[in-house]
Amino acid sequence: MSLKNTGIQMKDKALLFINGDAPESFPDLEIYNMIACTDGAFHYLKKLNFPLNTLDFISGDFDSHSGSDENVYHEKFIHTPDQNRTDFHKALEIILEKGIKNVDVFGGSGGEQDHFLGNLTVAFGFKDQLNIQFFDEFSEYYFIPKSFSIGGVKHKIVSLYPFPLAERITTKGLKWNLENLNANMTTDMLTRNLAVEDKVSIEYLNGNLLFFVGKKR
């Protein structure tokens, strides 16, 4: 897939809407250099009166789009008909091709839960190439490196999810801290912990961890 004729310039941070639950509110668009959506998400953006003129591209197979959409937004359309990959996967490929490393994703959860699990799997496949951060009504979540810390989280719910396993997990700043714990997604529940300090630190030796932090204190 080539974007040579799309007119999209090199960017460094992208906002991407995909076809899960529509966000209750939108982030500050000024902090993004690229804004995009899949064709499924385009429908809820229209209903929510999102400023569609800010979109850099809309990707998908466009089977559900009307002729009026084609006429108004055709210059923003990138046709990605490959049925062997999800629309989320194909949108990330476009973003990566443009040299972007940071992607904030809205609409990754909710709706049909097989889509949610699929989105996590897609993000896992890109985790060494992109910094992908998901946002929904309840939390933000993303894969974290072997040594990680985050501030401003006191009294927020924190969950860890081995994907599919993580070895020798050690945490600081949580109500129930972990010490050199080996965890597997099929046997270990590391969810619904509580940050008791403003800064939480997490380290682990091998594997992969998905980190969730609640929005509410």
Buried (B, 14 or more C-beta within 10 A) or exposed (E): EEEEEBEBEEBEBBBBBBBBBBBEEBEEEEEBBBBBBBBBBBBBBEEEEBEBEEBBBBBBBBEEBEEEBEEEBEEBBBEBEEEEEBBBBBBBBBBBEBEBBBBBBBBBBBBEEEBBEBBBEBBBEBBEEBBBBBBBEEBBBBBBEBEBEBEEBBEBBBBBBBBEBBBBBBBBBBEEBBEEBBBEBEEBEBEEBBBBBEEBBBBBEEBBBBBBBBEEE
